């Protein structure tokens, strides 16, 4: 009985890994392409949210790497309809919370106010807010750490490790037994 459950779980895990899109590793904004899941103002709000999670310092932030496009594509292609509804509702809740707390939109809040709002939403009793912040945070970190910039410049990823140096001088081998 346990063997059947183990085989079922293993096949589910392997199937899930096989369905992960190939573009999810080392992606660029061009490889993600456009998506029609969000309106322009919603996409701009999402860009500000991911920038609040990973702001620009001495390295590019999530907004300048266009991680919000990655987030939208992942939710559109890999998540179900419930997550897509959660994204739309969460964006609306984020702006409403900013209006209530600071009398301005989320995009017009400063960095500390944005972080406080996201923390407040993640700790609230509203399930939609919690799930939204958790999903966006996880996808932002995944998108940033799998971006081409991060993989090449921070992780120093090399596509083919080890190089073939064909034109190098070779010292003649000494015969066995001679010194």
C-alpha positions in Angstrom: 0.0 0.0 0.0 2.8 2.4 0.9 4.6 1.5 -2.3 1.6 2.6 -4.4 1.4 6.0 -2.6 5.2 6.5 -3.0 5.0 5.7 -6.8 2.0 8.1 -7.2 3.8 10.9 -5.4 7.0 10.3 -7.4 5.1 10.4 -10.7 3.3 13.6 -9.7 6.6 15.2 -8.8 8.3 14.2 -12.0 5.3 15.3 -14.1 5.4 18.7 -12.3 9.1 19.1 -13.0 8.6 18.2 -16.7 5.8 20.9 -17.1 8.0 23.7 -15.8 8.6 26.0 -18.7 12.0 26.0 -20.2 12.2 29.8 -20.2 11.9 30.0 -16.4 15.7 29.6 -16.0 17.9 32.3 -17.3 14.9 34.3 -18.7 15.0 37.7 -20.2 12.1 40.2 -20.7 12.2 39.4 -24.4 11.9 35.6 -23.8 8.8 36.2 -21.5 7.0 38.1 -24.1 3.8 40.2 -23.7 0.8 38.9 -21.7 -2.7 40.2 -21.6 -3.5 39.1 -18.1 -3.3 42.7 -16.6 -4.2 46.2 -17.7 -1.4 48.7 -18.0 -2.1 50.4 -14.6 -2.2 47.0 -12.9 1.1 46.0 -14.5 2.7 49.3 -13.3 1.4 48.6 -9.8 2.8 45.1 -9.8 6.2 46.5 -11.0 6.2 48.8 -7.9 5.3 45.9 -5.6 8.2 43.8 -6.9 10.5 46.8 -6.6 9.4 47.1 -2.9 10.4 43.5 -2.4 13.8 43.7 -4.2 14.7 47.4 -4.5 17.5 48.8 -6.6 20.8 49.2 -4.7 24.2 48.8 -6.3 22.6 46.0 -8.4 19.5 46.4 -10.5 16.2 46.1 -8.7 13.3 43.8 -9.6 11.5 46.5 -11.5 14.5 47.4 -13.8 14.9 43.7 -14.5 11.2 43.5 -15.4 10.6 40.7 -12.9 6.9 41.8 -12.9 6.6 40.4 -16.4 8.0 37.1 -15.2 5.5 37.0 -12.3 2.6 37.7 -14.7 3.8 35.0 -17.2 4.2 32.4 -14.4 0.8 33.1 -13.0 -0.8 33.1 -16.4 1.0 29.9 -17.7 1.7 27.8 -14.6 -0.9 28.7 -12.0 -4.6 28.1 -12.0 -7.6 30.4 -12.4 -7.7 30.9 -8.6 -4.2 32.4 -8.6 -5.1 34.7 -11.5 -8.2 36.0 -9.6 -6.0 36.3 -6.5 -3.6 38.5 -8.4 -6.3 40.9 -9.6 -7.9 41.0 -6.2 -4.5 41.5 -4.4 -3.5 44.4 -6.7 -6.9 46.1 -5.9 -6.4 45.4 -2.1 -2.9 46.8 -2.2 -4.0 50.1 -3.6 -7.0 50.3 -1.3 -4.7 49.6 1.7 -2.4 52.4 0.6 -5.3 54.8 0.2 -6.6 53.9 3.6 -3.2 54.1 5.4 -1.5 57.0 3.6 -4.2 58.7 1.5 -2.2 58.0 -1.7 -1.7 55.2 -4.2 0.9 52.5 -3.5 3.1 53.8 -6.3 3.2 57.2 -4.6 4.3 55.8 -1.2 7.9 55.8 -0.2 9.9 52.6 0.3 9.3 52.2 4.1 5.5 52.8 3.6 5.4 50.2 0.9 7.2 47.6 3.0 4.9 48.3 5.9 1.8 47.9 3.7 3.1 44.6 2.3 4.0 43.3 5.8 0.6 44.4 7.1 -1.1 42.6 4.3 0.9 39.4 4.9 0.0 39.4 8.6 -3.7 40.3 8.1 -6.6 38.0 8.8 -7.7 38.3 5.1 -6.7 35.1 3.3 -6.6 36.8 -0.1 -4.1 39.4 1.1 -1.9 36.8 2.7 -1.9 34.5 -0.3 -1.3 37.5 -2.7 1.7 38.8 -0.8 3.2 35.3 -0.4 2.7 34.4 -4.1 4.2 37.7 -5.3 7.1 37.5 -2.9 8.0 33.9 -3.9 7.7 34.6 -7.6 9.7 37.8 -7.3 12.6 36.0 -5.6 12.3 33.2 -8.1 12.2 35.6 -11.1 15.1 37.7 -9.8 17.4 34.8 -9.0 16.6 33.1 -12.3 17.1 36.2 -14.4 19.9 36.4 -16.9 21.5 39.3 -15.1 21.6 37.5 -11.8 22.8 34.2 -13.3 25.6 35.8 -15.2 26.7 38.7 -13.0 26.1 37.4 -9.5 26.2 33.6 -9.7 28.9 33.7 -12.4 27.0 31.0 -14.3 28.9 29.5 -17.2 26.8 27.5 -19.7 29.5 25.0 -20.5 32.0 24.7 -17.7 35.5 23.6 -18.6 37.0 24.7 -21.9 38.9 22.8 -24.6 42.3 24.4 -25.3 43.4 22.8 -28.5 46.4 24.8 -29.3 48.7 24.4 -26.3 52.3 23.1 -26.4 52.8 19.6 -25.1 56.1 18.5 -23.5 57.4 15.3 -25.0 56.9 12.3 -22.8 60.0 10.8 -21.3 60.6 7.1 -22.0 59.9 4.8 -19.1 62.8 4.1 -16.8 64.9 7.1 -17.9 65.6 10.0 -15.7 
